Amino acid sequence: MVGAGMAAARFAERFHALGGRGEVTLYGAEPAAPYNRVLLADVLTGRYGAESLTLPYGTAVARTGREVTAVDPGARVLRLADGTSAAYDALLLATGAEPVLPPVRGLYGPDGSPREGVHVFRTLGDCRRLAAAAAAAERAVVIGGGVLGVSAARALAVPGRGPGGLPVEIVHQAPHLAERHLDAQAAALLRHGLAALGVAVSAGSRARALRGTGRVTGVELASGRVLDADLVVLACGVRPRTGLARAAGLPVRTGIVVDDTLACAPGVYAVGDCAEHRGTAYGTALAAWDQADVLAARLSGAAPGAVYSGSRPLARLTAGPLEYAAFGETGGEGPGLDVLRLADATRGAYRKLVLRGDRLVGGILLGDPAAACALSRAYERDDPLPVDPLSLLITRGASR
């Protein structure tokens, strides 16, 4: 297995649990054992220690700090950065995704890497470096207001990182936060919740350049406004990491193209953030686990005919009091769709359900984790709804 992240760990754990007898080896470029990347923001806040993020991976051997630099599908051999090679019978690519860096002037230092004071937030190593930098910083700017950007901003602003927390401002190019998941009304409540934590938001703004010689001292916006900052976090999304697959001649579009068996070539499979199935690269932990479960069932022999037909997209933000879940057709526009909506600005709660007949096809649940859990489960299972679907909104935590 190339990759030792969440998808790889899930496959290895399920392969063992289902009785798979093959020898499984995970090659990971990071020095850490497989861990839950979703909880990195909680490590930054101090809620969890890094060691508590470790994931089980069955009886597999995890060779961490061992970067794979080339794949030869014809010879069935991996080549590693240390000059060694390894043979395989079946290859699973779980190479994940890499951060997208914005086209901002002054982003890079003389060595071609992001300059001092500029951070991405994707790995445990990134988290440690960011925590150390935040402890000495005076003001932060987060570029990007999606799930990752909001999580990072909230983590940097929590009390304990300097007097009252580190002052943070989010710069987001879209008209409102998390526009891929939230509508304008939900985003406004999220913004209000961030303001209560001391996080400012500049929506509809684009970062044009970084100021300073050497270490960053500020962020210049396209409007000409300059935000003072000695810490900048880039949270502009991710893209599937496909370089190995492309160099090996495997099919790549946005991600590594797989069929319903999750194969991209004879004896070669891909799962997780790097995979593209039926034109979709999901980029979510739940889809990665769905794929890993199907492939583990196939290759372990527990269900050799198992196929992957796709996942129902679900986005979650777990950032203390700012939790939300968004899934499916959140816009609610289109023939045959009905929308139910309840908002409580005093509690910072917002619930929106999008229905097609007796089925839940989309929803936004902000500030109500119990309802989010119950309704997202109903969406994932595609369960029929009650005769009176309004009860789903007014009964906290209802599961039926």
Beta strands, then each sheet from edge to edge (+ up, - down):
strand 1: 25-28
strand 2: 61-64
strand 3: 68-72
strand 4: 77-80
strand 5: 85-87
strand 6: 91-93
strand 7: 97-99
strand 8: 118-120
strand 9: 140-143
strand 10: 168-172
strand 11: 199-203
strand 12: 207-211
strand 13: 218-221
strand 14: 226-228
strand 15: 231-234
strand 16: 238-240
strand 17: 256-258
strand 18: 263-265
strand 19: 268-270
strand 20: 275-277
strand 21: 314-317
strand 22: 324-328
strand 23: 338-344
strand 24: 349-356
strand 25: 359-366
sheet 1: 1+ 2+
sheet 2: 3+ 4- 5+
sheet 3: 6+ 19+ 18-
sheet 4: 7+ 16-
sheet 5: 8+ 15+ 9+ 10+ 11+
sheet 6: 12+ 13- 14+
sheet 7: 17+ 20+
sheet 8: 21+ 22- 25+ 24- 23+
end
